[in-house]
Amino acid sequence: VSRGARNLSSGINAEYGDELVSSFHSLITDGLESENEQGEFKLLVAMKRLYAFYQAHDITDLADIEKDVSAIITKANQQQINDDITATAVMLMQVILSWALYRTNPSEPSKSELKKLRKSVVQLIQQCDELIQFGVASVQKEAFITVCDMLIIFAPQLKQNANYSSLIVVPDKSVQIRLRDYVMTTVFAEEDPQQFQEDEEDEAKTEVLIEKRRVLASFGKLIAFNIIEMRLAAPIFAQYVKSYQDYGDIVKQMMSKARELNRTKCMRTQLLSLEQLFEELRDQNEGRIDRSSEEWTKIKDLAHRFALMAGVDNYKSRQAVVTFHREGIIYCLLRNGPPDGSPPSNIVFFDILAETTFKLMDIDKKGPKGLLAFLEEQLMKEGEIPEDEIEWGPLRTYRTALVGSMSEPYMYYGKRKMVGSPMRVVEVKRPRDDYVIDNWQASGSGNYVQ
């Protein structure tokens, strides 16, 4: 739609727009009085009509209502006013600021206009942030979606036009965390079985599900546009299997977009998801993990699905998968103190890593600089490890997954040996594609960079 078609001209539209604005102004005072229900209803109707009309027509030339709408939102954060009025004011303010950006001249925008616009955007995000924390459910939802939309509209892609660089808004870490936490508590929280009445249960559940999916999709856009830190999405990635029926498509698309942005960061986030689930399950069972439990099987299934999402081209995902395993090995062997002969508290996590070894290339498993050598290097810090102790079983499972089978000969690349190990040390020829590893360097965090 052209700019001329969007702007209001004289005629029926201008007359109707002027009528809506006049009605809105005349009803503000009475509508914001908490004891005047009739006034609240009339103001709400006027605002909804104005919002619907403003979405299609720019009525800024008729009247500047930004101050009045902003004042309503500010008042909602200070005292109790009608929740529907507050939610509508938030949506209306978003439309006002979107039109303000549209009206600027891309080639020579006024600096004063840009400064005013950015100030209004930052103020709206701050107001919505407060509503997310302290508002009622309906207001929280609209405030959350408005913040997400504003961050996308005024995201770093505005740098494509150097004149708009001053408009870019980047949320601080605390705002990002609150947005993530809102998704977790709103979308993935367990439902109250008595929340719905029997005669309207199915219809009400469908409506609630639609709104939850809308919230999750709004957060997913922040991941797709690289607006918030990817690691913050780890708890959401962890819900992929558990909530597959209702939200699996959205979470999967979120991870796909994250992988397009950075494969290594995506797999690190997925590793963090698995670590969080592992620690949560361990805490629930007083420090123990039942490796035959359904919950543990679901975590292993999630790890397997994460590995499948790395893609069919193992060369493209090679660096990311190796980083996933290297950092996973380090996590498995973490200790709070020096080795004392007992297994590390995270030793069972090797079972999770074993579920993803099928994505590794042979050279990355058993090559001179592969994961098996890295594992042996890390185990040297543990001293002698009894081969037959059950507690070390997950380590043997993972090592077997790297080797291929317990009977397959391979080379230890460290001086430490497993006590009672039935394997023999043999000379291993250099694989044909070993030059690939030699041309890669190991970064400080253990990932390969070309």
C-alpha positions, 0 to 999 in steps of 0.5 A: 500500500502506498504512502498516499493511500495510507494517509487520511485525506478530506472526506468520509474517513477524515470526518469519521476519524475526527469523530472518533478522536473527539469521542475519545477526548470527551470520555477520558475523564469519566472513563478513568474513574473507578466508580463510574462503570458506565463511563469506563464502558463508553471509554473502552468502546471509543478506544477500541473503535479508535484502535481499529481505525488507527490500524488502517489509517494514519490520523496523526494529522487530525489530533495528537493523542499520544500524550493522552494514551501514554498518560492512561498507561502511566496511571495504570502502573500507579493505581487500579483502572479498568484492565481492558482500558489498560490493555487497549491503551497499550495496543493503541500506543504501539500503533501510534509509534508504528505510524510515527516511524512510518511518517519519517523521511527515510532520506532526511529524517528530522533529528528532533522527531527521531529523538522524540520517537525513541524516547516514546518507544523506550518509555512504552517498553518501560511501562509495559515491563512494569505491567508484565511484572505487576499487572493482571493476566490480560494486561500482562499478555498485551504488554508482553506482546507489545514489548516483543513487537516494539523490539522487533520494529526498532531492532538492529536491522534499522542500521540498514538505513544509517539515518535510523541508527539512533532509533535502535532499542536493545533490551538489557539483560534484566528485561530479557530474563523477565520476558523469558520468565513470563513465557515459562510461567504463562505458557508452560505452567501446569494448568489447574484442572478446575480452571474450566467448567465442564460445559465450556471446557473444550472451547475454553481450552482451545482459546487459552491454547491459542493465546499461549501459542501467540505468546510463545510465537512472539518470544520466538521472533525475538530469537529469530531476529537475534534480539535477545541472548540465545542461551536464555531460551534454554528452558524453552528448548527443554520443553520440546518433548514435554509439550510437543503436542501443543507447542512442538512446532513453534519450539522446533521452528525457534531452534531452527532459526537459532541454528541458522543464526549460529549452529554452535551457539544453538547446540550450546543452548541445547546442551544447557537445556539438557543440563538444566533438566538433568539437575532438576531431576537430580534435585527432585530425587535427592541427588540420585538419578534412576536410569530406568525411570520414564523422566530419564528416558525422556531427557535421553530422547530429547538429546537424541532429537537435538542431535537429529536437528543438527541437520543431515550435512555432518560437515556443516554441523561438525564444529557445533557437534564437537563443541557440544561433546567437549563441553559436555565432557567437561560438565560430566567431570566437574567436581567441587573439590579434588578427586577422592576416588568417587565418581563426579556428581554429574557422571550420569550425564554421560548417558545423555552425551552417548545419545548424540554420538551418532552425529560425530564423524569418525575422525572426531571420535577417534582421531589423534585430536578427537573426543576420545583423546580429549576424554582421556586427557580429562580423565587423567585428572581423576587418577586410576578408575576401577573398571568394574564399579557400577558408578562409573558405568555411564563413562564406559557407555559413552566411551564405548559409543565413541569407540564403536564397540568394546572389542574394537581396538583403539589408541589411548592418547594419554598415559592414564589407563583404566584399571582392569581394562580388557582393551589392548593398546595398538598403533592407529593409522592416521585417517585419510582426512586427518588434515582437516583437524590439523587445520583447525585450532582449539579455542579457549572454550574447547570449540573448534574455529576455522 
